[in-house]
């Protein structure tokens, strides 16, 4: 398939720069994937759109403040570092793959320092692919590096949000069920939930299971190939507990619907099913599954998701689930109705 088939024109003012006033204030476009019928409602109406026996599966990963701002040593020049994923080097205990700016000046051996409530030192060890660096980090007193990152790091807001992160983003760019630290981006479909909405779903008879997939920087990477089939996703780590696996298998065996909250949850469930002869089993692993039209879904029968960028792998996944023409038609309807797009934007329910 040609990547350009997944293009659409979005007015810049529809890219949400701030979260809604309340999490459940987001609008919701409901799409019937069999007929293409569209309805406009709100995320607060989600319990009315689901039915008793449905199982929603959410991603409980927790975003950490992966963006570090500091200076070069000894020149004092400004440095920005986005931690992407843990690396490995037998000589050093704490090593990360990172995107760093200004990259051309940060060669192996370059030293940097990040300061705030804590002080964190860094040294570039290697140049990697796509402009990345391997960097080792340490504190003056040998205290925990992750704690220092949490203290002085900034929320890694997506590049289409044209503002610095604010203190409020530490809470709003995090789901209410976030538990396991490890993501550089939020599983944004989960941002719409509140304890009250979860209670309403429970009262409706909708069950919930939690899995973990740590969202990596690859979620922002554009599809650079001309042909969809030539694109590759970076692997991301996941964890499924015995309790979650059992709940999902019970629902499947009973013929109940599995509603994935987000594309990360979808990829995790479908990855595990493909690797386990169709079953959902507990355990840890990594997934680089790229879902695009033609994919056969084995687990997911419903999807709650935000609106995604043109020509993105996330839009391709949604199109695989509901059909490219129906999804683009829904996107055009959302644009006409002035929905808010992307991470802090409105949502879409496909059943």
N, C-alpha and C positions, 0 to 999 in steps of 0.2 A: 504494500500500500504506500501511496505517496503521502509524506508527512503533511503536505499542504492541504490535504483533505480535512485536516483537523484544525483549520484556521477559522477565525472569526474576528470581527472588529469590535473592540470594546472601548467605549468612551472613557477617557482617563478619569473622569470624575466619579465613575462607578467603582473604582478600586478603593476598597475600604481602608482608610488610614487609621481609624480608631475603632475599638470594639463598640458594639451597641451599648446603650445605657444600661441595659440588663441583659444577661445571657439569653433569657428566653424571649427577648424582644426581637430576635432575628425573624425574618420572614422565611417561609418555607414553600418551595415549589414542589408539588407532588406530581410525579410522572408515572403513568401506567405503562410498563414496558411492553405489554402485549398490544395495546391499542394506540399508544402514543398520547392518550388523553392527559391534559394538564389541568391542575387545580392550584389556586393560590391561597395560601393560608399562613399560619405562623408556627414556629417551633413549639409554642405552648400547646398547640393542638395535636402534638405527636401521639399522646395516648389514645386519642379518638381515631387515629389513622391505623393504629396497630390493633391486634386482637389478642385475647387471652390465649396463652400457649406459645406466642411468639417468643423467641430468645434473641435479645440484642447482645452483641459481643462488642466490647469496647477495648481500646488500647490504653493501658494504665501507665505507659511510660511517662517519665517526668523530664521536662526540659531543664537543662542546666545553663547557667549564664556563660555561654561558650565564647563570647566576644570579649577580648582583652585589649585594652588601650594602654599604651605605655610609650617608652622612648628607647632609642638606641643608646648603647654604651660603647664609647664615651661621648659620642657626638651630641647626644640629646635630641636627635631628630625624632619626630613622631612616628610611632609604629602601631599598626592595628593587626591583631592576630585572631583568626577564627579557628577554634579547635574543632576538628572534624571527627576524628576517631582516635582511639588509643593505638599507638604504634608499639614496636618492640625493638629493643637494642640490648644485648646482653651486658653492656657496660653501664647502663643507667636504669634506675628503677621506674622513672616516670617519663615516658616518651609519647608524643602526640604527632599525628599528621595534622597539619594546619595550613590554612591560606593566610599569607602575610603580606602586608603592604607597608612600605614600598618593596615589592618582591625583588626588583633588580639590584637593590642595595643589600639584601639580606642573604649573603652567601654563606656556605658552611664556615663555622667559626664565629659568625656574628653574634654579639651578645645584646640582650634586651632586658629591660626591667619594667614590671607592671606594679603600680603602687596604689594603695587606698587604705582601707582598714588593715590590710595585710600587704606584705611585699613579696613579690614573686619574680624570680629570675628565670631567664631562658637563654638557651644557646642553640643556634641552628646547626644541625648535624649533617643533613643531606638535602639536596634538591630532589624532588620527586616529580611525577607526572602532573600535567595540567597546572603547573605553577605552584604546586604544593611544596611544603617543607616538612622535614622531620625535625622536631624541636624537643629538647629535653627541658624540663621544668623542675625547679627546686625552691625551697624557702631558706631564709637565713638560719633559722633555728631548727631545721629538720622537721617542722610540723607538717601536718597533712596537706598535700598539694590540692586535693579536691576541695578542702575547706577554704583554702586561700582563693581558689577560682570562684567558689560560691560567694565569697565576701566581696571580691573586687570586680568580678565579671559583669558584663552587660547582657541583657536578653538579646539573643540573636534574631531580631525581627527579620522577616523576609526582605529581599532587596527591593520589592515593589512598594514597601511602606517607606515613604519619603520623609522620615523624621527620625530623630534620635529616640532611643528607647526611654521610657519614663518609669519611675518607680512603680506605677500602677501596672505596668506590663508584667512585672514579676508574678502577679496574681492572675491577670486576665489572659496572658499567653500561656495558660496552664489549665488543664482540665480539673474538675473537682474530684476526679478519681485518680489523679496522677500520684503514683507511689514509687516507681522504680526509676531512679536517676539514670539518664543516659542519652537523651535526644537533643539534637541541635535545632529541631523544629517541632512544633506542636502537632499532634494529630488533630487537625482543626475541626473536624466534624464533632469531636467530643467537647469543644469549647462551649457549645450551646446548652449543655446540661447543667442543672442545679440540683441540690438535694431534694427540693420540692418536686421537680419534674421527675426525678428518679422514683420518688414516693408515689407519684401519680401513675407512673408506668407499672409499678409493683401492684398498686391497687387494681389496676386494669387486668392483672393476671399475666403481665409481660415479665419474663425472667431476664436476668442479666448474668453474663459471664465476662470475666476479665482475662485478657492475654496481654503480653508485652512484646512490642517491637520497637526498638530504638531507632528513631528516624534520623537518617544521616543527611549529609549535605547533598547527596545525589537527588533528593526530592526537588531541589531547585535547579538541577542541571538541565539545560535545554537538550532537546533531541537534535543533534547536529547532523545526523544522516539524512539523506534524501528519502530513503526507503525505511519505513517503520521497522521492518524485520531486521534491519542491520543495527538497531540501537541496542545497547546493553545497560542494565542497571547495576549500580554498586550493591554489593551484598550488605545486608543489615541484620543484626542479631535479634533473635526472638526467644521467648520463653513461654511455654504453655504449662500450667499447673495440672496436676492430676484432677483436681476439682473442676477446672474449666473444661478439660478434655471430656470428662465424664458427662458434664451438663450438655455439651454440644452434641455428643453421641446419643444421649437420651433423646434430645429434641429431634435429631435426624431420624432415629429409629422409629419415633412416633409420628413422623411425617409433618412435624411442625416447622414453621419458617425460621430460618436463621437470618437475622438482620444485622449486617456488618455496619458498625459505626466507623466509617472512614475507609479510605483506600489502603491504609497500612494494615488494618484488621483484615481486609479482604485478601491482600497478598499473603499475609501470614497463614490464614486458614487454607487458602488454595494451595500454597506451597507445601504445607504439611500433608494435605490430602494426596497430592501428587507423589510425595515421597513415601507414603505409608499405605499404598494400595487402596486409596480412597477414604481411609479412616483418619480421624483426628486423634492423635496420641500426644501424651504429655512429653515434655523434654525441652531441651535447648538446641538451637541450631542457628543457621543463617539462611537468608533468602535473597536471591537476586532475580526472582521471578518477574518477568516483564509481561504484563497482560495487555493484549491489544485485540481488536476484532478478529474473531475466529477462535478465540479461546473457549474451552468448554468448562463452565463452572460446575464444580462438584459439591460445594458446600453452601455457598451464599445464595440466598433466595430473595434478599432485599438489601438495599444499600442507602444509608444516609451519608451524604457527602456535601462539601462546599462546592462552589463553582471554581473551576480551574483555568489555568493559563492556556492560551491558544497553543496548539502544536506540542503540548506537554504530555509526558508519559501518563500523568494522572487523568487527563482528558481521554486518552486512549483506553485506559482501564474502564472508565465510566461508559465509553462508547461500546466496549466489548460486552458490557453487561446489559445495556438497554438498546443498542443499535445506534450507529453513527448519525443517521438522519434524524432519529427521534431526539437524540441528545442535542444536536445542533439546533433543532427546532425549539427545544425547551430553552436553550441558551438565548436564542433570539427573542423568545417570549419574555425571558427574565430581563433582558436588556430593555425591551420595550416598556416593561413595568418598573424599570429603574431599581432593580435588585442591586444589592451591594456584593461585590465579587472578592474572591480570594480569602486569605486566612481569617480576617476579622469580618468577613462578609456574611451573607445569608446562606441558606442551606437548601438542599434538594433531597427529596425522598423518592426512591425508585422501588416500586413494588410490582 
